[in-house]
């Protein structure tokens, strides 16, 4: 049954540390918040190791009580403690802790024919949206550049709307991606303003779309791409966000692979 924790409980400091990259890397865990993400993780079978909930959230969320009854450690905390372990301005009163699950590049590239590579993106909102699009358009996995945003940043997980639990993820350097994609027969197609028209692209049987950094573009990742593509624009807008541009390109890539309409 649920355990009540005081405001100074030691384990709360550990959960709070998961808001930082250092804390997540040290503990090899991450935290996510709210009943919607909890339901997504549970439905996917993603391991949920601990839950922290206010009394109100505990009573209002049947799944928390179900997991509590099933043996998942559930800790009831007061409102002040819930606010400390939350990264939201308006805390939900419900925080779950789960292990980081990063995959192997070779195994990811062996899973399918369409992949997403985030070439050192720094904006968590863009990264989260792109993970959601990657799942929607049939990607078999996503690779994060080692110099970019952490895949388990709270805003990335929140923006991905459950895709973080279902989509295999990896973190890698450009050289590693180049070697493993070549071994698997996966073509790397970069997205940049100086590329060939996206509408004329020949995607091939197996492809990874490489989306560049918001300010610096593909950077070191451009050298490993077999082709650079761009999205032509008729209006005066200088550029699209990484999330919008990447989502458009992922749709185009999936369309050429004959993805059926629902």
C-alpha positions in Angstrom: 0.0 0.0 0.0 1.0 3.6 -0.5 3.6 5.1 1.9 3.2 8.7 3.2 6.4 10.7 2.9 7.4 13.8 4.9 8.6 16.9 3.2 12.2 16.2 4.1 12.3 12.6 2.9 15.7 11.8 1.3 14.2 10.1 -1.7 12.5 13.4 -2.7 15.9 15.0 -3.3 16.7 12.1 -5.7 13.5 12.6 -7.7 14.0 16.3 -7.9 17.5 15.7 -9.3 16.0 13.9 -12.2 15.0 17.4 -13.6 18.7 17.8 -14.5 20.8 16.0 -17.1 23.4 15.2 -14.4 20.8 13.7 -12.2 19.4 11.5 -14.9 22.8 10.4 -16.1 23.9 9.6 -12.6 20.8 7.7 -11.6 20.0 6.2 -15.0 16.4 7.2 -14.5 14.0 9.9 -15.6 10.8 11.4 -14.3 7.6 12.2 -16.1 4.5 13.9 -14.9 0.7 13.6 -15.1 -2.0 10.9 -15.6 -1.9 11.0 -19.4 1.8 10.1 -19.6 1.4 7.5 -16.8 -1.4 5.9 -18.8 0.7 5.9 -22.0 3.7 4.3 -20.2 1.5 1.7 -18.6 -0.3 0.8 -21.8 3.1 0.4 -23.6 4.5 -1.8 -20.9 7.2 0.7 -20.1 8.6 -0.1 -16.6 7.3 2.3 -13.9 9.4 1.9 -10.8 8.0 4.5 -8.5 5.1 7.0 -8.3 4.8 10.1 -6.2 1.3 11.5 -5.8 -0.6 14.0 -3.7 -3.5 12.5 -1.8 -5.9 14.3 -4.3 -4.0 12.8 -7.3 -4.0 9.4 -5.7 -7.7 9.5 -5.2 -8.5 10.9 -8.6 -6.3 8.5 -10.7 -7.5 4.9 -10.7 -4.4 3.7 -12.5 -2.2 4.9 -9.5 -4.3 2.9 -7.1 -4.2 -0.1 -9.5 -0.4 0.1 -9.7 -0.2 0.5 -6.0 -2.3 -2.6 -5.5 -0.1 -4.5 -8.0 3.1 -3.8 -6.1 4.5 -0.6 -7.7 5.9 1.6 -4.9 3.6 4.6 -4.5 4.5 7.5 -2.2 1.9 10.0 -1.1 3.4 13.5 -0.6 2.0 16.9 0.3 1.4 19.7 -2.2 4.7 21.5 -1.3 6.7 18.3 -1.9 4.9 17.6 -5.2 5.8 21.1 -6.4 9.5 20.6 -5.6 9.7 17.4 -7.7 7.7 19.0 -10.6 9.1 21.0 -13.5 5.7 22.5 -14.3 4.5 25.9 -13.2 1.2 24.2 -12.2 2.2 20.8 -10.9 -0.1 17.9 -11.6 0.5 16.3 -8.3 1.6 13.1 -10.0 5.2 12.2 -10.9 6.5 8.7 -12.0 10.0 7.5 -12.2 11.3 5.0 -14.8 14.6 3.7 -16.0 16.3 5.3 -19.0 16.2 2.8 -21.9 18.6 3.8 -24.7 19.1 1.2 -27.5 22.0 0.1 -29.6 22.4 1.7 -33.0 22.9 -1.5 -34.9 19.7 -3.0 -33.5 17.7 0.1 -34.2 18.8 0.3 -37.8 17.8 -3.4 -38.2 14.3 -2.7 -37.1 12.7 -1.1 -40.2 13.1 1.2 -43.2 12.6 4.7 -41.9 14.4 6.4 -39.1 14.9 9.9 -37.5 18.2 11.4 -36.6 18.2 14.6 -34.5 21.5 16.2 -35.4 22.3 17.9 -32.0 18.9 19.7 -31.7 18.8 21.8 -28.5 15.2 22.8 -28.3 13.2 20.2 -26.2 9.9 21.3 -27.8 11.2 20.6 -31.3 12.7 17.3 -30.2 9.5 16.1 -28.5 7.3 17.1 -31.5 9.7 15.3 -33.9 9.5 12.1 -31.8 5.7 12.3 -32.0 5.9 12.8 -35.8 8.5 10.0 -36.2 6.1 7.6 -34.5 3.1 8.8 -36.5 4.9 8.4 -39.8 6.3 4.9 -39.1 9.9 5.4 -38.0 11.5 2.4 -36.4 13.6 4.4 -34.1 15.2 7.8 -33.4 18.8 8.8 -32.8 19.9 11.9 -30.8 23.2 13.6 -31.4 25.4 13.5 -28.3 25.8 17.2 -28.2 22.1 18.0 -28.3 19.2 17.8 -26.0 18.8 14.8 -23.6 16.2 12.4 -25.0 14.7 12.2 -21.5 14.5 15.9 -20.7 11.0 16.4 -19.1 9.9 18.7 -22.0 11.0 16.2 -24.6 9.0 13.4 -23.0 6.0 15.6 -22.5 6.1 16.9 -26.1 6.4 13.4 -27.4 3.1 12.4 -25.9 4.0 8.8 -25.2 6.3 8.3 -28.2 9.3 8.2 -25.8 7.9 5.0 -24.3 7.3 3.3 -27.6 10.0 4.4 -30.0 13.5 2.9 -29.6 15.9 5.7 -28.9 19.7 6.0 -29.0 22.4 8.7 -28.5 25.4 8.7 -30.8 28.2 10.6 -32.6 28.0 11.3 -36.4 30.8 8.8 -37.1 28.9 6.1 -35.3 25.7 6.8 -37.1 27.6 6.8 -40.4 29.2 3.5 -39.8 26.1 1.7 -38.5 23.8 3.1 -41.1 26.1 2.1 -43.9 26.4 -1.4 -42.5 22.6 -1.7 -42.4 22.1 -0.2 -45.9 20.3 2.9 -44.5 20.8 6.1 -46.6 21.3 9.3 -44.6 19.2 12.2 -46.0 19.9 15.6 -44.5 17.5 18.5 -44.2 18.9 22.0 -44.9 18.1 25.2 -46.7 20.8 24.6 -49.4 19.6 21.2 -50.4 17.7 19.7 -53.4 13.9 20.0 -53.6 12.2 17.6 -51.1 9.5 16.9 -53.7 12.0 15.4 -56.1 13.7 13.2 -53.5 14.4 9.6 -54.2 14.2 8.1 -50.7 15.2 4.6 -51.5 14.2 1.4 -49.6 15.7 2.3 -46.2 16.4 5.9 -45.1 17.2 8.0 -42.1 16.2 11.7 -42.1 18.8 13.9 -40.4 17.3 17.1 -39.0 19.8 19.8 -38.0 20.2 22.1 -35.1 17.9 25.1 -34.9 20.6 27.7 -35.3 23.6 25.9 -36.8 21.9 23.5 -39.1 23.5 20.1 -39.8 27.0 21.1 -38.8 29.3 18.1 -38.6 26.4 15.8 -39.5 26.2 17.2 -43.1 29.4 15.3 -44.1 27.9 11.9 -43.3 24.7 12.5 -45.4 24.4 11.0 -48.9 22.1 13.8 -49.9 20.8 17.1 -48.6 17.2 18.1 -49.1 15.3 21.3 -48.6 11.6 22.3 -48.4 10.8 25.0 -51.0 8.7 27.9 -49.7 6.6 30.3 -51.7 6.2 32.9 -49.1 8.7 35.3 -47.5 9.2 33.2 -44.4 13.0 32.7 -44.0 12.8 29.3 -42.4 10.6 26.7 -40.7 11.1 25.4 -37.2 13.0 22.1 -37.0 9.8 20.4 -35.8 7.7 21.6 -38.7 10.4 21.0 -41.4 11.2 17.5 -40.0 7.6 16.5 -39.8 6.9 17.5 -43.4 10.0 15.6 -44.6 9.0 12.5 -42.5 5.6 12.6 -44.1 7.1 12.7 -47.6 9.5 9.9 -46.8 6.7 7.7 -45.4 4.4 8.5 -48.3 7.0 7.2 -50.8 7.1 4.0 -48.8 3.4 3.5 -49.5 2.1 4.0 -45.9 -1.6 3.3 -46.0 -4.2 5.9 -45.1 -6.3 5.2 -42.1 
